[in-house]
């Protein structure tokens, strides 16, 4: 497993720090070992459809930066996120994008 440490800063102020498995072979499905958002949600070992829009706001960070941010956000409170709900929302968004591309 080859890991990359990433941060995604969305324009609405929401941020995620992510650990992505770069050895994942499926180009349409990203394997994240851990995702923590600045609103206190934690997801562990999740598979999400590739999200081109989110990739625009994502950049590499060091492992030290990841864990420092993780500790800061954890001190603010941490709640287990609902993986199924998030995956459903992202999958629906991905399918809608494919349907719209097919119409053009």
Secondary structure, 3 states (H helix, E strand, C coil): CCEEEEEEECCCCCEEEEEEECCCCCCCEEEEEEEEECCCEEEEEEEEECCHHHHCCEEECCHHHHHHHHHHHHHCCCEECCHHHHHHHHHHHHHHHHHHHHHC
